[in-house]
Amino acid sequence: MRNERESFAGMAAFIASVEVGSFSAAAAKLGLTPSGVSKLVSRLEERLGVRLLQRTTRRMQLTQVGRAYYERARRILDELDALEREVESHDDAPRGAMRVTAPTVLGHVRVLPLLLSFQGTFPEVKIELLLNDRVVDLVEESIDVAVRMTASPPLSSVARKLGDDARVLCASPAYLSRRGRPGHPRDLADHDCIVFVAGGAVDDTWRLKPDPRSDEAEGVRVRGRFQANNTLSLREAALGGLGIVNLPAYLVGEDLRSGRLVAVLEGCVPIERAIYAVYPQAPFIPAKVRELVRHLVEGFAPGARDADAAVARPASRQEPR
């Protein structure tokens, strides 16, 4: 127990020193002496076998490993503080820090508004949203909740389905007036198609059903005069009349309702993935995680809100296909 107490004391001293900028200011904050804070941090470094802070007579600076340790340690103390306040108040209200990750475009268009409304309901929750297009290791990167688009969620985690990753083939009325509507997937060979490209790999084969009644999908080669590695750029190109595009339904919902874009080959695009809220398995699921997942499930439900109308335009890299 002594080593555990020293570890927490050293962690608290280190965090306070980083946040206020000196051992003397940290000492005043913690009710210790400057030499006491310095000794706690030095012992912490000795136990870890690494240098967390570079000290000079004028200032201290985090090392690379010190910065990583600070971020994790800060979360641990925030969690401990939240746990103690939950127990003291005898309630199960969501509070404390959370790290949430989601794909870039889906995260900005659908997840972000729900996180903002969640914080409006639970102001004691501090959220860090990480938008990226790679599969994040929940444990390694201390993720509380991940929103993922996948055909099969990981068995090692808990997954709640939020909805289907439905996609739509669509084009502007001007393009369709000029080139006509395709009546069958094979007709796409005679059309300009706007395609996604990532890392030099062009997504020029779209999986489509021969007709809406079919249960099987097949690859259809497409081509066109414009391609981009950004889903939002594909949408803008379609709005500009450059051709037919294959986009997520959540991104073009308002465009379709307003008539800025028109769906084609309805029913021929199979739903091959779903959207899930994923979180690590644990004996105790914090209230903040339970409530956020519930909030996401309700927010993604059909008719819950007109989320598709909020078409965003962030500067992003690429949306995973």
C-alpha positions as CSV (number, residue, x, y, z in Angstrom):
1,M,0.0,0.0,0.0
2,R,2.9,2.4,0.7
3,N,4.1,2.2,-2.9
4,E,0.6,2.8,-4.2
5,R,0.2,5.8,-2.0
6,E,3.6,7.1,-3.1
7,S,2.7,6.5,-6.7
8,F,-0.5,8.6,-6.4
9,A,1.2,11.3,-4.4
10,G,4.0,11.5,-7.0
11,M,1.4,11.5,-9.8
12,A,-0.5,14.4,-8.2
13,A,2.7,16.3,-7.6
14,F,3.9,15.8,-11.2
15,I,0.5,16.9,-12.6
16,A,0.3,19.9,-10.4
17,S,3.9,20.9,-11.3
18,V,3.1,20.7,-15.0
19,E,-0.1,22.6,-14.8
20,V,1.1,25.5,-12.7
21,G,4.7,25.6,-14.1
22,S,6.9,25.2,-11.0
23,F,7.5,23.1,-7.9
24,S,6.9,26.1,-5.7
25,A,3.5,26.9,-7.2
26,A,2.6,23.2,-7.1
27,A,3.6,23.1,-3.4
28,A,1.3,26.0,-2.6
29,K,-1.5,24.3,-4.5
30,L,-1.0,20.9,-2.7
31,G,-0.1,22.3,0.7
32,L,3.4,20.9,0.6
33,T,6.9,22.4,0.5
34,P,8.7,22.9,-2.8
35,S,11.4,20.4,-1.8
36,G,8.6,17.9,-0.9
37,V,7.1,18.2,-4.4
38,S,10.5,17.9,-6.0
39,K,11.2,14.7,-4.0
40,L,7.9,13.2,-5.0
41,V,8.5,13.8,-8.7
42,S,12.1,12.6,-8.5
43,R,10.9,9.4,-6.7
44,L,8.2,8.9,-9.4
45,E,10.8,9.2,-12.1
46,E,13.1,6.7,-10.3
47,R,10.3,4.2,-10.0
48,L,9.4,4.6,-13.7
49,G,13.0,4.6,-14.8
50,V,12.4,7.6,-17.1
51,R,12.8,11.3,-17.1
52,L,9.4,13.1,-17.1
53,L,10.6,16.7,-16.7
54,Q,13.7,18.5,-18.0
55,R,14.5,21.1,-15.2
56,T,16.6,24.2,-15.5
57,T,17.0,27.1,-13.1
58,R,14.5,29.1,-15.0
59,R,11.9,26.6,-16.2
60,M,10.8,23.0,-16.5
61,Q,9.7,21.2,-19.7
62,L,8.0,17.9,-20.4
63,T,9.9,15.2,-22.1
64,Q,8.2,13.2,-24.8
65,V,7.4,10.3,-22.4
66,G,6.5,12.9,-19.8
67,R,3.8,14.3,-22.0
68,A,2.4,10.9,-22.7
69,Y,2.5,10.1,-19.0
70,Y,0.8,13.4,-18.1
71,E,-2.1,12.8,-20.4
72,R,-2.8,9.3,-19.0
73,A,-2.2,10.4,-15.4
74,R,-4.5,13.4,-15.8
75,R,-7.3,11.0,-16.9
76,I,-6.7,8.7,-14.0
77,L,-7.0,11.4,-11.5
78,D,-10.0,12.8,-13.2
79,E,-11.6,9.4,-13.0
80,L,-10.7,9.0,-9.4
81,D,-12.2,12.4,-8.6
82,A,-15.4,11.5,-10.5
83,L,-15.7,8.2,-8.7
84,E,-15.3,9.7,-5.3
85,R,-17.9,12.4,-6.1
86,E,-20.3,9.7,-7.3
87,V,-19.9,7.7,-4.1
88,E,-20.1,10.8,-1.9
89,S,-23.3,12.0,-3.6
90,H,-24.8,8.5,-3.7
91,D,-26.0,9.1,-7.2
92,D,-25.1,7.7,-10.6
93,A,-25.0,10.9,-12.6
94,P,-22.5,11.1,-15.5
95,R,-19.4,13.1,-14.7
96,G,-15.7,13.1,-15.5
97,A,-13.5,13.0,-18.6
98,M,-14.4,11.0,-21.7
99,R,-12.5,10.2,-24.9
100,V,-14.7,9.6,-27.9
101,T,-13.6,8.6,-31.4
102,A,-15.5,8.5,-34.7
103,P,-14.7,8.6,-38.5
104,T,-14.1,12.1,-39.7
105,V,-17.2,12.9,-41.7
106,L,-19.7,10.8,-39.8
107,G,-18.2,12.2,-36.6
108,H,-18.6,15.8,-37.7
109,V,-22.1,15.4,-39.2
110,R,-23.8,13.0,-36.9
111,V,-21.8,12.4,-33.7
112,L,-20.7,15.9,-32.8
113,P,-24.2,17.4,-32.6
114,L,-25.2,14.5,-30.2
115,L,-22.1,15.1,-28.1
116,L,-23.0,18.7,-27.7
117,S,-26.5,18.0,-26.7
118,F,-25.2,15.3,-24.3
119,Q,-23.0,17.9,-22.6
120,G,-25.9,20.3,-22.4
121,T,-27.7,17.6,-20.3
122,F,-24.7,16.5,-18.3
123,P,-22.4,19.5,-17.9
124,E,-20.1,17.7,-15.5
125,V,-18.9,15.5,-18.4
126,K,-15.7,16.6,-20.1
127,I,-15.5,15.2,-23.7
128,E,-12.4,14.9,-26.0
129,L,-13.6,14.0,-29.5
130,L,-11.0,12.4,-31.8
131,L,-12.0,12.4,-35.5
132,N,-9.9,10.1,-37.6
133,D,-10.3,7.4,-40.2
134,R,-8.3,4.5,-38.7
135,V,-9.4,1.8,-36.3
136,V,-8.4,2.9,-32.8
137,D,-7.3,0.5,-30.1
138,L,-9.8,1.3,-27.3
139,V,-7.6,0.1,-24.5
140,E,-4.3,1.3,-25.8
141,E,-5.6,4.8,-26.5
142,S,-7.9,5.1,-23.5
143,I,-11.1,5.4,-25.6
144,D,-14.3,5.4,-23.7
145,V,-16.7,5.1,-26.7
146,A,-15.9,4.6,-30.4
147,V,-18.4,5.1,-33.2
148,R,-17.5,2.7,-36.0
149,M,-18.8,1.7,-39.4
150,T,-18.3,-2.0,-39.8
151,A,-19.9,-5.3,-41.0
152,S,-18.8,-7.1,-37.9
153,P,-18.1,-5.3,-34.6
154,P,-15.2,-6.6,-32.4
155,L,-16.1,-9.5,-30.2
156,S,-13.7,-8.2,-27.5
157,S,-15.9,-5.1,-27.0
158,V,-19.5,-4.2,-26.3
159,A,-21.3,-3.0,-29.4
160,R,-24.6,-1.2,-29.7
161,K,-26.0,-0.8,-33.2
162,L,-26.9,2.8,-34.0
163,G,-28.1,2.4,-37.6
164,D,-27.2,1.2,-41.0
165,D,-24.5,2.7,-43.2
166,A,-26.9,3.2,-46.1
167,R,-25.5,4.8,-49.2
168,V,-27.1,6.6,-52.1
169,L,-26.3,7.0,-55.8
170,C,-27.2,10.5,-56.7
171,A,-26.6,13.4,-59.1
172,S,-27.7,16.9,-59.7
173,P,-30.8,17.6,-61.7
174,A,-28.7,19.5,-64.2
175,Y,-26.5,16.5,-64.9
176,L,-29.4,14.1,-65.2
177,S,-31.2,16.6,-67.6
178,R,-28.0,16.6,-69.7
179,R,-27.1,12.9,-69.6
180,G,-30.3,11.1,-68.6
181,R,-31.0,8.7,-65.7
182,P,-29.5,5.3,-65.6
183,G,-32.1,2.5,-65.6
184,H,-29.8,-0.3,-64.7
185,P,-26.4,-0.5,-63.0
186,R,-24.7,-1.4,-66.3
187,D,-25.9,2.0,-67.7
188,L,-23.3,3.6,-65.4
189,A,-20.7,2.7,-68.0
190,D,-22.1,5.5,-70.2
191,H,-22.0,8.1,-67.4
192,D,-19.5,10.3,-65.6
193,C,-19.1,8.9,-62.1
194,I,-17.4,10.8,-59.3
195,V,-15.1,8.4,-57.5
196,F,-13.2,8.2,-54.2
197,V,-9.4,7.7,-54.2
198,A,-7.2,7.0,-51.2
199,G,-3.5,6.4,-51.2
200,G,-3.4,6.0,-55.0
201,A,-6.2,3.3,-54.9
202,V,-9.2,4.4,-56.9
203,D,-12.6,3.1,-55.8
204,D,-13.9,2.6,-59.3
205,T,-15.8,-0.6,-58.6
206,W,-19.2,-0.1,-57.0
207,R,-21.0,-3.1,-55.5
208,L,-24.6,-2.9,-56.8
209,K,-27.6,-5.2,-57.0
210,P,-28.9,-5.9,-60.6
211,D,-32.3,-4.7,-59.4
212,P,-33.9,-3.9,-56.0
213,R,-35.4,-7.3,-55.7
214,S,-32.1,-9.1,-55.9
215,D,-30.3,-10.5,-52.8
216,E,-26.9,-10.6,-54.6
217,A,-24.6,-7.7,-55.4
218,E,-21.9,-7.6,-58.0
219,G,-19.0,-5.2,-58.9
220,V,-19.8,-2.6,-61.5
221,R,-16.8,-0.6,-63.0
222,V,-17.3,3.1,-63.2
223,R,-15.3,6.0,-64.6
224,G,-15.4,9.7,-64.7
225,R,-13.6,13.0,-65.0
226,F,-13.3,13.8,-61.3
227,Q,-12.0,11.9,-58.2
228,A,-11.1,13.0,-54.7
229,N,-9.9,11.6,-51.4
230,N,-12.5,13.6,-49.5
231,T,-16.1,12.6,-49.1
232,L,-17.2,16.2,-48.8
233,S,-15.4,17.1,-52.0
234,L,-17.3,14.3,-53.8
235,R,-20.6,15.8,-52.6
236,E,-19.6,19.3,-53.9
237,A,-18.6,17.8,-57.2
238,A,-22.0,16.2,-57.5
239,L,-23.8,19.4,-56.6
240,G,-21.7,21.1,-59.3
241,G,-23.1,18.7,-61.9
242,L,-19.9,16.7,-62.6
243,G,-21.6,13.3,-62.5
244,I,-23.1,10.5,-60.4
245,V,-21.7,9.9,-56.9
246,N,-22.0,7.1,-54.3
247,L,-22.3,8.8,-50.9
248,P,-23.5,8.1,-47.3
249,A,-27.2,8.7,-46.9
250,Y,-26.6,10.8,-43.7
251,L,-24.5,13.2,-45.7
252,V,-27.0,13.9,-48.6
253,G,-30.3,13.6,-46.8
254,E,-31.1,17.3,-47.0
255,D,-29.8,17.6,-50.5
256,L,-32.2,14.9,-51.6
257,R,-35.2,16.4,-49.8
258,S,-34.5,19.9,-51.2
259,G,-34.0,18.6,-54.8
260,R,-30.3,19.7,-55.0
261,L,-29.5,16.1,-55.7
262,V,-31.7,13.3,-57.1
263,A,-31.3,9.6,-56.2
264,V,-30.8,7.1,-59.0
265,L,-31.0,3.3,-59.1
266,E,-32.9,3.4,-55.8
267,G,-32.7,0.0,-54.0
268,C,-29.7,-1.2,-56.0
269,V,-27.1,-0.1,-53.4
270,P,-26.8,-2.9,-50.8
271,I,-26.3,-2.1,-47.1
272,E,-23.1,-3.9,-46.2
273,R,-22.1,-2.2,-43.0
274,A,-23.8,-0.8,-39.9
275,I,-22.9,2.0,-37.5
276,Y,-22.1,0.9,-33.9
277,A,-21.2,2.5,-30.6
278,V,-18.4,0.4,-29.2
279,Y,-16.9,0.5,-25.7
280,P,-14.5,-1.8,-23.7
281,Q,-16.0,-4.7,-21.7
282,A,-15.6,-4.2,-18.0
283,P,-17.3,-5.4,-14.8
284,F,-18.4,-1.8,-14.1
285,I,-19.5,0.5,-16.9
286,P,-19.4,4.1,-15.8
287,A,-22.6,6.1,-15.8
288,K,-21.1,8.5,-18.4
289,V,-20.5,5.7,-20.9
290,R,-24.0,4.1,-20.3
291,E,-25.7,7.5,-20.7
292,L,-23.7,8.5,-23.8
293,V,-24.4,5.3,-25.6
294,R,-28.1,5.6,-24.8
295,H,-28.0,9.1,-26.1
296,L,-26.3,8.0,-29.3
297,V,-28.8,5.2,-29.8
298,E,-31.7,7.6,-29.4
299,G,-30.1,10.3,-31.5
300,F,-29.4,7.9,-34.4
301,A,-33.0,6.5,-34.3
302,P,-35.1,7.2,-37.4
303,G,-37.1,10.4,-36.8
304,A,-35.2,11.3,-33.7
305,R,-34.1,14.5,-35.2
306,D,-33.4,16.0,-38.6
307,A,-29.6,15.4,-38.2
308,D,-29.1,14.9,-41.9
309,A,-30.0,18.5,-42.5
310,A,-26.8,19.7,-40.8
311,V,-24.5,19.1,-43.7
312,A,-21.1,20.0,-42.5
313,R,-18.0,21.2,-44.4
314,P,-14.9,20.4,-42.3
315,A,-11.4,20.2,-43.7
316,S,-10.9,16.4,-43.5
317,R,-8.6,13.8,-45.1
318,Q,-10.7,10.9,-46.1
319,E,-13.7,8.9,-45.0
320,P,-13.1,5.1,-44.8
321,R,-15.0,3.2,-47.4
